[in-house]
């Protein structure tokens, strides 16, 4: 089964939203108990995830395939 552009964008958005939720909850990305939080890295990752989420929404809106999220 081939995945179309709309399917890919939707799956990517689901993954990014899950990562954003983990980030907001302060959940480490599965590295175990030795995971150390670098505040600068955490802030940069949050900004990157939010930028990626916005870009996905823009692409979906441009393609007319997916309604914008109600935030």
C-alpha positions in Angstrom: 0.0 0.0 0.0 1.4 3.4 -1.0 1.0 6.4 1.3 -0.1 9.6 -0.4 1.1 13.1 0.5 -2.0 13.7 2.7 -1.6 10.4 4.6 2.1 11.2 5.2 1.4 14.7 6.5 -1.4 13.4 8.8 0.9 10.7 10.2 3.7 13.2 10.7 1.4 15.6 12.4 0.2 12.8 14.8 3.9 12.0 15.6 4.8 15.6 16.2 1.8 16.3 18.4 2.7 13.2 20.5 6.3 14.5 20.8 5.0 17.9 21.8 2.8 16.4 24.5 5.7 14.3 25.9 7.8 17.5 25.9 5.1 19.4 27.8 4.8 16.6 30.3 8.6 16.6 30.8 8.8 12.9 29.8 12.2 11.8 28.6 12.4 10.2 25.2 12.9 6.6 26.4 16.6 7.0 27.4 16.0 5.6 30.8 16.7 7.0 34.3 20.1 8.4 33.4 18.5 11.0 31.2 19.7 14.5 32.1 17.7 17.6 31.1 19.7 20.4 29.4 17.4 23.4 29.7 18.8 25.0 26.5 18.3 21.8 24.5 14.8 21.3 25.9 13.9 24.8 24.8 15.4 24.4 21.4 13.6 21.1 20.9 10.3 22.6 21.9 10.8 25.4 19.4 11.7 23.0 16.7 8.7 20.8 17.3 6.3 23.8 17.3 7.9 25.1 14.1 7.5 21.7 12.5 3.9 21.5 13.6 3.1 24.9 12.1 4.8 23.9 8.9 2.7 20.7 8.6 -0.5 22.6 9.3 0.5 25.1 6.5 1.1 22.3 4.1 -2.1 20.6 4.9 -4.1 23.8 4.6 -2.4 24.6 1.3 -3.3 21.2 -0.1 -6.9 21.6 1.2 -6.8 18.1 2.6 -6.9 18.6 6.3 -8.7 21.2 8.4 -6.6 23.3 10.7 -6.5 22.3 14.4 -8.7 24.0 16.8 -6.2 25.2 19.4 
